[in-house]
Amino acid sequence: MSTTLLAAGLAIGLGAIGPGIGIGILASRAMEAIGRNPEATPTIQTNMILGIVFVEAIAIYALVVALLIMFVQ
């Protein structure tokens, strides 16, 4: 039981690090782009939100894997 909880914790922990870094970089670059070209704000925001959605899906997959590890034996 203890090893499955450790495996689930590692799965969600490591699975959330990448998307967290990715969303931070994505938002940072979008803010830089908006600062340089304010007229392009709607296009940049749309692309940023779409990118965040796809990156966040990876974290949700990691959560599903962690739950599967915990509850399926």
N, CA, C and O atoms as CSV, one atom per row, in Angstrom:
chain,resi,resn,atom,element,x,y,z
A,1,MET,N,N,0.825,-1.198,0.000
A,1,MET,CA,C,0.000,0.000,0.000
A,1,MET,C,C,0.862,1.252,0.000
A,1,MET,O,O,0.545,2.227,-0.682
A,2,SER,N,N,1.931,1.232,0.748
A,2,SER,CA,C,2.792,2.397,0.852
A,2,SER,C,C,3.491,2.696,-0.481
A,2,SER,O,O,3.669,3.858,-0.844
A,3,THR,N,N,3.885,1.643,-1.205
A,3,THR,CA,C,4.572,1.877,-2.475
A,3,THR,C,C,3.613,2.419,-3.536
A,3,THR,O,O,4.022,3.198,-4.398
A,4,THR,N,N,2.347,2.015,-3.480
A,4,THR,CA,C,1.396,2.543,-4.457
A,4,THR,C,C,1.111,4.021,-4.197
A,4,THR,O,O,0.951,4.804,-5.134
A,5,LEU,N,N,1.049,4.395,-2.921
A,5,LEU,CA,C,0.853,5.817,-2.611
A,5,LEU,C,C,2.071,6.645,-3.022
A,5,LEU,O,O,1.929,7.771,-3.498
A,6,LEU,N,N,3.253,6.090,-2.839
A,6,LEU,CA,C,4.469,6.778,-3.262
A,6,LEU,C,C,4.495,6.925,-4.785
A,6,LEU,O,O,4.847,7.981,-5.311
A,7,ALA,N,N,4.120,5.856,-5.480
A,7,ALA,CA,C,4.092,5.906,-6.944
A,7,ALA,C,C,3.060,6.915,-7.438
A,7,ALA,O,O,3.320,7.649,-8.391
A,8,ALA,N,N,1.896,6.959,-6.803
A,8,ALA,CA,C,0.867,7.926,-7.195
A,8,ALA,C,C,1.333,9.354,-6.927
A,8,ALA,O,O,1.110,10.248,-7.744
A,9,GLY,N,N,1.965,9.563,-5.808
A,9,GLY,CA,C,2.493,10.891,-5.489
A,9,GLY,C,C,3.561,11.337,-6.472
A,9,GLY,O,O,3.585,12.495,-6.890
A,10,LEU,N,N,4.437,10.423,-6.838
A,10,LEU,CA,C,5.465,10.753,-7.824
A,10,LEU,C,C,4.851,11.013,-9.196
A,10,LEU,O,O,5.303,11.895,-9.926
A,11,ALA,N,N,3.829,10.250,-9.544
A,11,ALA,CA,C,3.197,10.423,-10.855
A,11,ALA,C,C,2.583,11.810,-10.991
A,11,ALA,O,O,2.797,12.481,-12.001
A,12,ILE,N,N,1.833,12.245,-10.006
A,12,ILE,CA,C,1.212,13.563,-10.115
A,12,ILE,C,C,2.235,14.665,-9.868
A,12,ILE,O,O,2.166,15.724,-10.492
A,13,GLY,N,N,3.174,14.430,-8.973
A,13,GLY,CA,C,4.196,15.447,-8.697
A,13,GLY,C,C,5.064,15.732,-9.901
A,13,GLY,O,O,5.245,16.889,-10.282
A,14,LEU,N,N,5.602,14.682,-10.504
A,14,LEU,CA,C,6.453,14.874,-11.673
A,14,LEU,C,C,5.630,15.245,-12.905
A,14,LEU,O,O,6.112,15.944,-13.796
A,15,GLY,N,N,4.387,14.773,-12.945
A,15,GLY,CA,C,3.532,15.093,-14.076
A,15,GLY,C,C,3.029,16.517,-14.061
A,15,GLY,O,O,2.563,17.010,-15.088
A,16,ALA,N,N,3.109,17.191,-12.936
A,16,ALA,CA,C,2.646,18.578,-12.848
A,16,ALA,C,C,3.788,19.590,-12.958
A,16,ALA,O,O,3.544,20.776,-13.179
A,17,ILE,N,N,5.010,19.137,-12.807
A,17,ILE,CA,C,6.145,20.066,-12.899
A,17,ILE,C,C,6.287,20.618,-14.316
A,17,ILE,O,O,6.431,21.826,-14.505
A,18,GLY,N,N,6.246,19.737,-15.303
A,18,GLY,CA,C,6.408,20.163,-16.693
A,18,GLY,C,C,5.337,21.140,-17.146
A,18,GLY,O,O,5.661,22.202,-17.677
A,19,PRO,N,N,4.058,20.802,-16.946
A,19,PRO,CA,C,3.023,21.759,-17.336
A,19,PRO,C,C,3.102,23.078,-16.569
A,19,PRO,O,O,2.805,24.131,-17.133
A,20,GLY,N,N,3.494,23.041,-15.307
A,20,GLY,CA,C,3.629,24.277,-14.536
A,20,GLY,C,C,4.691,25.188,-15.118
A,20,GLY,O,O,4.484,26.394,-15.253
A,21,ILE,N,N,5.823,24.609,-15.460
A,21,ILE,CA,C,6.895,25.388,-16.089
A,21,ILE,C,C,6.451,25.871,-17.465
A,21,ILE,O,O,6.708,27.016,-17.838
A,22,GLY,N,N,5.788,25.004,-18.213
A,22,GLY,CA,C,5.334,25.375,-19.548
A,22,GLY,C,C,4.343,26.520,-19.539
A,22,GLY,O,O,4.436,27.426,-20.367
A,23,ILE,N,N,3.401,26.493,-18.620
A,23,ILE,CA,C,2.415,27.574,-18.533
A,23,ILE,C,C,3.091,28.879,-18.116
A,23,ILE,O,O,2.737,29.949,-18.611
A,24,GLY,N,N,4.053,28.793,-17.216
A,24,GLY,CA,C,4.779,29.998,-16.805
A,24,GLY,C,C,5.543,30.629,-17.947
A,24,GLY,O,O,5.509,31.846,-18.124
A,25,ILE,N,N,6.235,29.804,-18.727
A,25,ILE,CA,C,6.982,30.326,-19.876
A,25,ILE,C,C,6.031,30.886,-20.928
A,25,ILE,O,O,6.279,31.946,-21.503
A,26,LEU,N,N,4.946,30.166,-21.170
A,26,LEU,CA,C,3.971,30.601,-22.177
A,26,LEU,C,C,3.366,31.947,-21.806
A,26,LEU,O,O,3.276,32.836,-22.653
A,27,ALA,N,N,2.955,32.109,-20.565
A,27,ALA,CA,C,2.360,33.377,-20.140
A,27,ALA,C,C,3.387,34.505,-20.165
A,27,ALA,O,O,3.061,35.635,-20.527
A,28,SER,N,N,4.612,34.203,-19.785
A,28,SER,CA,C,5.664,35.215,-19.798
A,28,SER,C,C,5.923,35.730,-21.203
A,28,SER,O,O,6.018,36.937,-21.425
A,29,ARG,N,N,6.037,34.809,-22.146
A,29,ARG,CA,C,6.287,35.215,-23.529
A,29,ARG,C,C,5.094,35.968,-24.122
A,29,ARG,O,O,5.270,36.890,-24.918
A,30,ALA,N,N,3.882,35.570,-23.728
A,30,ALA,CA,C,2.704,36.275,-24.233
A,30,ALA,C,C,2.669,37.701,-23.708
A,30,ALA,O,O,2.329,38.624,-24.449
A,31,MET,N,N,3.016,37.895,-22.439
A,31,MET,CA,C,3.031,39.245,-21.882
A,31,MET,C,C,4.105,40.102,-22.548
A,31,MET,O,O,3.899,41.294,-22.777
A,32,GLU,N,N,5.251,39.495,-22.860
A,32,GLU,CA,C,6.290,40.226,-23.587
A,32,GLU,C,C,5.791,40.638,-24.966
A,32,GLU,O,O,6.012,41.768,-25.402
A,33,ALA,N,N,5.120,39.721,-25.644
A,33,ALA,CA,C,4.625,40.019,-26.993
A,33,ALA,C,C,3.562,41.112,-26.954
A,33,ALA,O,O,3.539,41.987,-27.820
A,34,ILE,N,N,2.686,41.066,-25.959
A,34,ILE,CA,C,1.663,42.109,-25.839
A,34,ILE,C,C,2.311,43.458,-25.518
A,34,ILE,O,O,1.868,44.498,-26.004
A,35,GLY,N,N,3.348,43.431,-24.707
A,35,GLY,CA,C,4.056,44.670,-24.396
A,35,GLY,C,C,4.730,45.280,-25.611
A,35,GLY,O,O,4.806,46.502,-25.736
A,36,ARG,N,N,5.219,44.436,-26.505
A,36,ARG,CA,C,5.889,44.938,-27.707
A,36,ARG,C,C,4.906,45.345,-28.797
A,36,ARG,O,O,5.176,46.264,-29.569
A,37,ASN,N,N,3.763,44.660,-28.862
A,37,ASN,CA,C,2.794,44.936,-29.924
A,37,ASN,C,C,1.379,44.888,-29.359
A,37,ASN,O,O,0.690,43.882,-29.525
A,38,PRO,N,N,0.934,45.943,-28.699
A,38,PRO,CA,C,-0.383,45.936,-28.057
A,38,PRO,C,C,-1.546,45.737,-29.020
A,38,PRO,O,O,-2.606,45.266,-28.609
A,39,GLU,N,N,-1.374,46.083,-30.283
A,39,GLU,CA,C,-2.465,45.918,-31.242
A,39,GLU,C,C,-2.795,44.450,-31.489
A,39,GLU,O,O,-3.912,44.125,-31.893
A,40,ALA,N,N,-1.846,43.574,-31.253
A,40,ALA,CA,C,-2.042,42.144,-31.507
A,40,ALA,C,C,-2.560,41.400,-30.275
A,40,ALA,O,O,-2.535,40.170,-30.244
A,41,THR,N,N,-3.026,42.132,-29.263
A,41,THR,CA,C,-3.463,41.511,-28.007
A,41,THR,C,C,-4.522,40.425,-28.190
A,41,THR,O,O,-4.367,39.351,-27.608
A,42,PRO,N,N,-5.594,40.641,-28.966
A,42,PRO,CA,C,-6.610,39.576,-29.080
A,42,PRO,C,C,-6.059,38.276,-29.670
A,42,PRO,O,O,-6.397,37.188,-29.205
A,43,THR,N,N,-5.221,38.392,-30.684
A,43,THR,CA,C,-4.641,37.195,-31.297
A,43,THR,C,C,-3.701,36.489,-30.335
A,43,THR,O,O,-3.725,35.264,-30.217
A,44,ILE,N,N,-2.878,37.263,-29.652
A,44,ILE,CA,C,-1.921,36.669,-28.712
A,44,ILE,C,C,-2.652,36.003,-27.561
A,44,ILE,O,O,-2.286,34.902,-27.152
A,45,GLN,N,N,-3.689,36.661,-27.030
A,45,GLN,CA,C,-4.438,36.074,-25.918
A,45,GLN,C,C,-5.130,34.781,-26.325
A,45,GLN,O,O,-5.141,33.813,-25.564
A,46,THR,N,N,-5.703,34.764,-27.518
A,46,THR,CA,C,-6.374,33.553,-27.986
A,46,THR,C,C,-5.391,32.395,-28.102
A,46,THR,O,O,-5.674,31.282,-27.661
A,47,ASN,N,N,-4.238,32.667,-28.698
A,47,ASN,CA,C,-3.231,31.616,-28.840
A,47,ASN,C,C,-2.680,31.181,-27.484
A,47,ASN,O,O,-2.405,30.000,-27.270
A,48,MET,N,N,-2.519,32.141,-26.568
A,48,MET,CA,C,-2.011,31.805,-25.242
A,48,MET,C,C,-2.998,30.902,-24.500
A,48,MET,O,O,-2.595,29.904,-23.902
A,49,ILE,N,N,-4.269,31.242,-24.534
A,49,ILE,CA,C,-5.269,30.444,-23.834
A,49,ILE,C,C,-5.360,29.050,-24.435
A,49,ILE,O,O,-5.489,28.067,-23.705
A,50,LEU,N,N,-5.295,28.955,-25.753
A,50,LEU,CA,C,-5.323,27.646,-26.408
A,50,LEU,C,C,-4.111,26.810,-26.012
A,50,LEU,O,O,-4.237,25.611,-25.764
A,51,GLY,N,N,-2.956,27.428,-25.952
A,51,GLY,CA,C,-1.752,26.717,-25.518
A,51,GLY,C,C,-1.841,26.261,-24.074
A,51,GLY,O,O,-1.422,25.151,-23.746
A,52,ILE,N,N,-2.383,27.106,-23.206
A,52,ILE,CA,C,-2.540,26.741,-21.799
A,52,ILE,C,C,-3.493,25.560,-21.658
A,52,ILE,O,O,-3.272,24.676,-20.830
A,53,VAL,N,N,-4.547,25.542,-22.460
A,53,VAL,CA,C,-5.497,24.420,-22.403
A,53,VAL,C,C,-4.807,23.114,-22.764
A,53,VAL,O,O,-5.002,22.102,-22.091
A,54,PHE,N,N,-4.005,23.128,-23.816
A,54,PHE,CA,C,-3.322,21.900,-24.223
A,54,PHE,C,C,-2.281,21.459,-23.189
A,54,PHE,O,O,-2.128,20.265,-22.931
A,55,VAL,N,N,-1.575,22.414,-22.606
A,55,VAL,CA,C,-0.576,22.064,-21.591
A,55,VAL,C,C,-1.255,21.532,-20.334
A,55,VAL,O,O,-0.767,20.588,-19.713
A,56,GLU,N,N,-2.372,22.133,-19.962
A,56,GLU,CA,C,-3.080,21.698,-18.767
A,56,GLU,C,C,-3.650,20.297,-18.938
A,56,GLU,O,O,-3.816,19.572,-17.957
A,57,ALA,N,N,-3.950,19.911,-20.170
A,57,ALA,CA,C,-4.447,18.561,-20.429
A,57,ALA,C,C,-3.404,17.519,-20.020
A,57,ALA,O,O,-3.758,16.432,-19.563
A,58,ILE,N,N,-2.138,17.843,-20.179
A,58,ILE,CA,C,-1.077,16.910,-19.788
A,58,ILE,C,C,-1.095,16.701,-18.277
A,58,ILE,O,O,-0.910,15.578,-17.807
A,59,ALA,N,N,-1.314,17.764,-17.515
A,59,ALA,CA,C,-1.399,17.631,-16.059
A,59,ALA,C,C,-2.618,16.804,-15.657
A,59,ALA,O,O,-2.560,16.039,-14.693
A,60,ILE,N,N,-3.707,16.952,-16.381
A,60,ILE,CA,C,-4.896,16.152,-16.082
A,60,ILE,C,C,-4.629,14.680,-16.369
A,60,ILE,O,O,-5.089,13.812,-15.626
A,61,TYR,N,N,-3.891,14.389,-17.441
A,61,TYR,CA,C,-3.520,12.999,-17.724
A,61,TYR,C,C,-2.664,12.435,-16.592
A,61,TYR,O,O,-2.828,11.275,-16.214
A,62,ALA,N,N,-1.759,13.237,-16.053
A,62,ALA,CA,C,-0.938,12.783,-14.929
A,62,ALA,C,C,-1.802,12.500,-13.710
A,62,ALA,O,O,-1.547,11.542,-12.980
A,63,LEU,N,N,-2.823,13.324,-13.483
A,63,LEU,CA,C,-3.741,13.092,-12.371
A,63,LEU,C,C,-4.500,11.783,-12.563
A,63,LEU,O,O,-4.672,11.019,-11.614
A,64,VAL,N,N,-4.948,11.527,-13.772
A,64,VAL,CA,C,-5.673,10.284,-14.058
A,64,VAL,C,C,-4.768,9.082,-13.827
A,64,VAL,O,O,-5.204,8.079,-13.263
A,65,VAL,N,N,-3.521,9.172,-14.254
A,65,VAL,CA,C,-2.575,8.071,-14.030
A,65,VAL,C,C,-2.359,7.855,-12.539
A,65,VAL,O,O,-2.315,6.713,-12.082
A,66,ALA,N,N,-2.222,8.940,-11.771
A,66,ALA,CA,C,-2.029,8.821,-10.324
A,66,ALA,C,C,-3.237,8.161,-9.675
A,66,ALA,O,O,-3.079,7.302,-8.806
A,67,LEU,N,N,-4.445,8.552,-10.086
A,67,LEU,CA,C,-5.645,7.929,-9.528
A,67,LEU,C,C,-5.756,6.459,-9.908
A,67,LEU,O,O,-6.198,5.638,-9.105
A,68,LEU,N,N,-5.357,6.128,-11.125
A,68,LEU,CA,C,-5.361,4.732,-11.542
A,68,LEU,C,C,-4.376,3.907,-10.715
A,68,LEU,O,O,-4.674,2.774,-10.336
A,69,ILE,N,N,-3.218,4.470,-10.441
A,69,ILE,CA,C,-2.230,3.769,-9.631
A,69,ILE,C,C,-2.776,3.538,-8.221
A,69,ILE,O,O,-2.574,2.472,-7.638
A,70,MET,N,N,-3.468,4.542,-7.676
A,70,MET,CA,C,-3.965,4.426,-6.313
A,70,MET,C,C,-5.092,3.415,-6.180
A,70,MET,O,O,-5.101,2.622,-5.239
A,71,PHE,N,N,-6.044,3.432,-7.110
A,71,PHE,CA,C,-7.264,2.679,-6.912
A,71,PHE,C,C,-7.345,1.373,-7.691
A,71,PHE,O,O,-8.224,0.558,-7.413
A,72,VAL,N,N,-6.466,1.149,-8.647
A,72,VAL,CA,C,-6.490,-0.121,-9.396
A,72,VAL,C,C,-5.275,-0.927,-8.964
A,72,VAL,O,O,-4.132,-0.502,-9.136
A,73,GLN,N,N,-5.540,-2.073,-8.412
A,73,GLN,CA,C,-4.431,-2.902,-7.925
A,73,GLN,C,C,-4.417,-4.231,-8.593
A,73,GLN,O,O,-3.551,-5.058,-8.304
